[in-house]
Amino acid sequence: MSSISRRKMLISSTGLMMGSWLNASLPQASASESKKLPPFIDVHTHIGTTWNGNKELTADDLLKWMDEHGIERSVLLPLVSPESSSFLLLTEPALQAAKDHPDRFTAFCSIDPRTSVRGGVKGFKDIVQSYVDKGAKGFGEHKVGLPFDDPLMMQIYEVCEEVGIPLLFHMDSQRGIDEPGLPRLEHALGTFPELDFIGHGPGWWASISGDIKTKKDLGTYPKGKVTPGGAIDRLMGKYSNIYGDMSAGSGNNAFARDPKFGREFLIRRQDQLMFGTDYLQPGQGVPQFEMLAEMKLPYEAEVKIRRKNAERVIDL
């Protein structure tokens, strides 16, 4: 029952026709409180050992955790650049896990743009296409120690656009490097309008706020109220090929630091946001579940964020 219906019933039962005090006192319940929400699709996980000191996360470990948390499907992201992790997570194990569990896992592929490849863009395209032919549904995690629109990076974007798969990138002050306002990302968005970019990382999520002033700020987890006019809000309004991956501490922080703004942003950009966790080792805490529940989003908005946007963009 909607909050409006409840107010009407209360007014009728008490005989009070002036209901302003009721409007102020009743909680604004969301439609998701009265409808059963579907399971999640998690667009950001890793199997293997990511950082030295971490525990290995096997495919079986991940499946058990997914079952415990209402996750129907997870996207497995390789990490192949030296800046991306302590140990390289190659594409082949992700593809194998997706082949073994096709109803639970989806694999992405990845290549470092500095890799020695014959034939330039064509050579990269041949490799990416071979991964797609084996089941890869996207490219990433693209986490490379180069400026975001470096010519080598732009070659990868060109390949992904030609092959027809989305690209999930990491951005901070050391990887996928940009400037305040994200002009390098905007250059790529405008150059490759048919490529769906999925943003992740401190540099991306810090830019939810309009007070980012330096490159160093793009590597931080800012606290306090969000300043309107953030770069990602502007880019999402201007470009239809940019999406946000809500995973990791950076994703949670973007919404938890200012819940009122965060909820408004989630509703405003409900067609361009995807649930993700960045789960990468057993026992890892994931605050996204609680954060999203506390937002009490309208049912349709939450369903889009939980899974529909991922189904559409990743072609699941």
N, C-alpha and C positions, 0 to 999 in steps of 0.2 A: 504494500500500500504506500502511496506517495505521501510526502510530508504535507502536500496541499489537502489530500483527502483526510488525513488525520486532523488537520486544523479545522476542516469543515465539521467533522464529527464532534470535536470538542466544543466548538461554538454552538452547535445544535443542542448538545446535551446540557450545557450550562445556561443557555439562553442569553449569552453575552454576545452582542453583535459587534462590539468594538474589539477587534482581535489584534491590535498592535502589540500588546504585551505578550500574546501567544507567539507572534512572529519572532519576537526577541528571545523567548525562552525555549522554544522547541529546537532540537538539533536538526540540521539539514541532512537527513539520511540520503544515501545514494541508492540508485536502483539496484546496484550490485549486492546490497544487503538482502534483497528479497528474491534475487534470481541466482541460480547456481552458476558459478563461474567455470569456464572450461579450463583444462590443464594448460600449463605454460609451454611455450617454446622458448628455449634458452639459446640466444644467438651467439654466446661467447663462452666456450669452455676449452680446456686443453687436457690432453692425456699424456702421460710420461712424467719426467722430472723437469720442472721448468727452471727453478733457481737452486743453486747449491744450498744445501741445508733443508730444502723442502723434501717431503715424503713423495714417493712416486704415486701418481694417480693412474690406476689401470682402468681399462674400459669397464670391467666388472665393478670396480669401486664407484665409478661414475654412475653406472646404471642403478646401483643400490641407493645412492644418494638421490638420484632423480625420482625414484619410486617413493622415497620418504618425503619429498617436497612437491609432489604434484606436477612434475615436469614430464611431459609426454615425449619431447624430442629435444636433443641438444646438437648444436653446431660445433664440430671439432675443428679448431683452428691451429694450423702449423705455425711455428716460429723459426724462421730460417736465417735471420740476419744476426750478426755477432752482437749487436746492441740489444737484441730483443729478449735474450734470456741467457742463463748460464749454460744450458744444454740445448742444442738444436732439436726442435720437434719437427720432424720431416713430414712431408705430405703423405708418403706411402703408408705409415701406420694409421693415419686418420682415414684414408681410403679403405684400408683393410677392416677397421672397426666398423665403418659404415656398411661395408659389404656383409660383415658378420651379423650386424643388427640393423637391417635397413629400415625397420619401423621405429627405431629409437635415435639413430645417429645420422647426421648429414655432415659430409666432409667438405671443407674448403681446401684450396691448394695455395702454395706461395712460392715465389722465387725472389731472391734478392736482386734488385735491378743492376747491381754491380757485378753480377755473375758473368763469367766469360762465356758468351753465347755467339755462335756464328750467325750472321744474317740479320743482326739488329732486331727491329720490331718483328720481322717475319720469323726469326729464330725463336724469340720469346713466345710468339703466338703459337708456333708449332708445339712448344712444350706445354703451354697452358691448355691448348686444345686436347693434347694427349691426356692430361689429367681430367678434363671435363668428360672425355670419352670413357674414362674409367669411373666416373660418378661424381666428380667434384661439382659443387653447385655455386661456388663463389671463390673469391680470392681474398686471402688474409689469414692471419692478422698481418697486415702490411705495417711493419714496425721497423723503420729504416733510419739510420743516422744521416739523413740528407734533408735539405730544404724540401718542403712539400711539393714545389713545382720545379725541382731540378730536372733538367732534360732526361736524365735516366729514369726518374720517377714518372715523368710524363709518358715515356715509352710504355710503362706498365699500364697506365690508365688507358692508353690507346689500344693496347692488346685486349684488356678486359672489355672495353666498349665494343670492339670488333667481335669478340667471342660471345658477348652477350651475357656476362655474369656480373653480379655486384661485387664491390670491393670494400672490405672492412678495414679501416686504418686506425692506427694509434698515433696520437699527437701529444707531444710535450716539448720541453725546452731543449731536448737532445735528439728526438726522433720524430720524423715528420714535421720538421721545424717550420714555424710560421712567425708572423709578426702580430702585434695587437691589432684586432680587427679582422684577422685571418685573410689577408689579401692573397696569399699564395694558394690557399684552399679555394678561394673564389675564382682565381685564374683557372684552376683545374676544372671547377664546376662549369664554368662558362665554355671552356674549350671542349669538354666532353659531355654534352648535355644528355646523351643517351646512356651514360654510365651512372648507375646508382652507387653513391658513396655512403658508407655507414660510419659515422664518427664515434670515436672512443678515446679515452685517455684524459689526463689532467689538462692539457692544452685546449682540447675541445671543450670539456665541461667547465673549466674556469671561465670560458668565453660566453657562458650563459649570462654573465654580468657585464655591464657596460663600463666598468671602472678598471679594466685591464690596461696597464700603461706600458709595461716592459716585456721583453722576451722572457725574463726570469719569472714573471707572473704566470706564464703559460706552463710552468712546471710545478705549480703550487695547488693546494687544496684550500681555497679561500673560505673564510668563515664570515658569518654575519649576513645581513640583509643583501639581497641581490639588487644591483643598480639596473633599472630598466635600460634598454638599448643595447643589449649584448649582441655580439657578432653572430652567434648561432641562431638566435631568434630572427635577426634580420635576414640571414642567409636562407633559413627555412621559409621565410615569407617570399623571398625572391626566386628561389630555385626549387623545382619539384624533384630534383635528383639528389637531395641530401637528407639523410636520416640520422637519428641518434641511437646509439647502443648504450643502454642505461647501466652497464656492468661496472664492477670494480668499485673501489673507494671513491674514485673521482665521480662516477655516475651517481652513487648514492648521495655524496656530499652536495652535488648540484641542487638536489631537491630538498634534502634534510636541513640544509643551512637556512632556508627561508621557506617553511612549509606553505605559507599562503601563496607566495609567488610560484613555488614549485607546482602546487596543484593547478593554478591558473595556466601555467606553461604546459603541463601534461594535457589539459583539456584543449588548449588552443592548438597544440601541435600533435594531437592524438593520432593523426594519419602519418606521422613521420618519426615515431618513437617505437623502439623495440626493447622488450625485456631481455636482459642478459645478466650474468653473474660473474664471469671470469673465474669460475671455480676451477682450481688447478692442483689442489692437494687435499687429502683426506682430513676431515675435521675443520676445514676452513669456515670461518664465519661469513655469512652472506646477509647483509642488512636489507637488501632490496625487498625481500618478502614482507617484512614488517613495515617498511617505509611505504610501499605501495598500498598495503591494507589500510594504513592510517590516513591515506589521502582520500579514501571514500569517493572514488571517481564514479561518474555515471557509468552504467553498465556497458553501453556500447563503446565508450572510450577505453574502459579497462580491457575489454575483449580485444580491441585493436592492438593495444600495447602488449598484452599477454601473448598474442599469437597471430592475429589476422594480418598485421603489417609484415611480419616475417614470412608468413605463407605466401603473400603476394610478391614481395621483393625478391625473395630467394627462390620462388617458384617451387614451393614444397607441395 
